[in-house]
Amino acid sequence: MNDPDLVIRSGDLSDIKYIMELEQGSIVHPWDSKAIESLIVDPNKKCLVADLHGEVVGYVGAETVLDECNIGNIVTHKDYRGRGFASVMMENLLSVLKDMGINKLFLEVEHDNGPAIALYEKFGFVRYGLRRDYYGQGKDAILMSLDL
Ligand SMILES: CC(C)(COP(=O)(O)OP(=O)(O)OC[C@H]1O[C@@H](n2cnc3c(N)ncnc32)[C@H](O)[C@@H]1OP(=O)(O)O)[C@@H](O)C(=O)NCCC(=O)NCCS
């Protein structure tokens, strides 16, 4: 389900407040503006936003080290979920990372976050470990990786 009006582009500094709003509405421990700014300006990091008619309706943030990358977060605005937006963001991110020479991706996801786990599995991520209580008592992190 691809919306022809959806544009995936690099995030810029004027997007920070919208990315923060997305985080605050969706993530238990949202990133602060400094962390998001660093995603945008640091050449070793990547921030892509999903822009629908000028509105930031999603974003993905990742950090690279040599030929590896850690996906820190991916969020679609609550009102726009289930429309394939995260899939389009992920396709774009994987393509950009491949062009940068990245070979391996890693991420952590809360064990009961069904939609996110299903998204990652759709793109071929596999589980390789578990971090107990990573997000708080009883909130384990599933560790996933993907060979690009
Ligand atoms: C996870 C999230 C980014 C998915 O965004 P989305 O734009 O709704 O995702 P898409 O519509 O592109 O769906 C992609 C895949 O995710 C999975 N998925 C999405 N919503 C799902 C749901 N409610 N239940 C199960 N699987 C779901 C499916 O595998 C889907 O692929 P398919 O439609 O081909 O079956 C979104 O739910 C979100 O923002 N959640 C809150 C933030 C979060 O938890 N991020 C991950 C942190 S690690």
The ligand as an SDF file (V2000), in Angstrom:
LIG
                    3D

 48 50  0  0  0  0  0  0  0  0999 V2000
    6.0910   -0.3460   14.3840 C   0  0  0  0  0  0  0  0  0  0  0  0
    5.5110    0.8110   13.5540 C   0  0  0  0  0  0  0  0  0  0  0  0
    6.6860    1.7550   13.2300 C   0  0  0  0  0  0  0  0  0  0  0  0
    4.9110    0.2510   12.2540 C   0  0  0  0  0  0  0  0  0  0  0  0
    4.5320    1.3550   11.4540 O   0  0  0  0  0  0  0  0  0  0  0  0
    3.4400    1.2380   10.2750 P   0  0  0  0  0  0  0  0  0  0  0  0
    3.6530    2.4250    9.3960 O   0  0  0  0  0  0  0  0  0  0  0  0
    2.1110    1.0290   10.8470 O   0  0  0  0  0  0  0  0  0  0  0  0
    3.9370   -0.0910    9.5510 O   0  0  0  0  0  0  0  0  0  0  0  0
    3.5030   -0.6040    8.0920 P   0  0  0  0  0  0  0  0  0  0  0  0
    2.1050   -0.2130    7.7960 O   0  0  0  0  0  0  0  0  0  0  0  0
    4.5720   -0.2450    7.1190 O   0  0  0  0  0  0  0  0  0  0  0  0
    3.5480   -2.1570    8.3330 O   0  0  0  0  0  0  0  0  0  0  0  0
    4.7710   -2.8570    8.1370 C   0  0  0  0  0  0  0  0  0  0  0  0
    4.6910   -4.2330    8.7430 C   0  0  0  0  0  0  0  0  0  0  0  0
    4.6640   -4.1330   10.1480 O   0  0  0  0  0  0  0  0  0  0  0  0
    3.8350   -5.1500   10.6700 C   0  0  0  0  0  0  0  0  0  0  0  0
    2.7290   -4.5110   11.3800 N   0  0  0  0  0  0  0  0  0  0  0  0
    2.3520   -3.2100   11.3220 C   0  0  0  0  0  0  0  0  0  0  0  0
    1.3240   -2.9890   12.1650 N   0  0  0  0  0  0  0  0  0  0  0  0
    1.0500   -4.1770   12.7540 C   0  0  0  0  0  0  0  0  0  0  0  0
    0.1060   -4.6070   13.7400 C   0  0  0  0  0  0  0  0  0  0  0  0
   -0.7620   -3.7460   14.2950 N   0  0  0  0  0  0  0  0  0  0  0  0
    0.1400   -5.8880   14.1280 N   0  0  0  0  0  0  0  0  0  0  0  0
    1.0280   -6.7590   13.5870 C   0  0  0  0  0  0  0  0  0  0  0  0
    1.9520   -6.4200   12.6490 N   0  0  0  0  0  0  0  0  0  0  0  0
    1.9460   -5.1490   12.2490 C   0  0  0  0  0  0  0  0  0  0  0  0
    3.3880   -5.9990    9.4990 C   0  0  0  0  0  0  0  0  0  0  0  0
    4.3680   -7.0130    9.2900 O   0  0  0  0  0  0  0  0  0  0  0  0
    3.4360   -4.9990    8.3780 C   0  0  0  0  0  0  0  0  0  0  0  0
    3.6460   -5.6000    7.1290 O   0  0  0  0  0  0  0  0  0  0  0  0
    2.4150   -6.0350    6.1890 P   0  0  0  0  0  0  0  0  0  0  0  0
    1.4230   -4.8940    6.2080 O   0  0  0  0  0  0  0  0  0  0  0  0
    3.0300   -6.2480    4.8670 O   0  0  0  0  0  0  0  0  0  0  0  0
    1.8730   -7.2600    6.8390 O   0  0  0  0  0  0  0  0  0  0  0  0
    4.3690    1.5740   14.3000 C   0  0  0  0  0  0  0  0  0  0  0  0
    3.4600    0.6250   14.8150 O   0  0  0  0  0  0  0  0  0  0  0  0
    4.8490    2.4790   15.4180 C   0  0  0  0  0  0  0  0  0  0  0  0
    5.1860    3.6410   15.1990 O   0  0  0  0  0  0  0  0  0  0  0  0
    4.8750    1.9780   16.6790 N   0  0  0  0  0  0  0  0  0  0  0  0
    5.2670    2.7860   17.8280 C   0  0  0  0  0  0  0  0  0  0  0  0
    6.7480    3.0410   17.8260 C   0  0  0  0  0  0  0  0  0  0  0  0
    7.5300    1.7600   17.9750 C   0  0  0  0  0  0  0  0  0  0  0  0
    7.2010    0.9000   18.7850 O   0  0  0  0  0  0  0  0  0  0  0  0
    8.6280    1.6570   17.1760 N   0  0  0  0  0  0  0  0  0  0  0  0
    9.5450    0.5440   17.2340 C   0  0  0  0  0  0  0  0  0  0  0  0
   10.4930    0.7950   18.3280 C   0  0  0  0  0  0  0  0  0  0  0  0
   11.7600   -0.4430   18.3870 S   0  0  0  0  0  0  0  0  0  0  0  0
  1  2  1  0
  2  3  1  0
  2  4  1  0
  2 36  1  0
  4  5  1  0
  5  6  1  0
  6  7  2  0
  6  8  1  0
  6  9  1  0
  9 10  1  0
 10 11  2  0
 10 12  1  0
 10 13  1  0
 13 14  1  0
 14 15  1  0
 15 16  1  0
 15 30  1  0
 16 17  1  0
 17 18  1  0
 17 28  1  0
 18 19  1  0
 18 27  1  0
 19 20  2  0
 20 21  1  0
 21 22  1  0
 21 27  2  0
 22 23  1  0
 22 24  2  0
 24 25  1  0
 25 26  2  0
 26 27  1  0
 28 29  1  0
 28 30  1  0
 30 31  1  0
 31 32  1  0
 32 33  2  0
 32 34  1  0
 32 35  1  0
 36 37  1  0
 36 38  1  0
 38 39  2  0
 38 40  1  0
 40 41  1  0
 41 42  1  0
 42 43  1  0
 43 44  2  0
 43 45  1  0
 45 46  1  0
 46 47  1  0
 47 48  1  0
M  END
$$$$
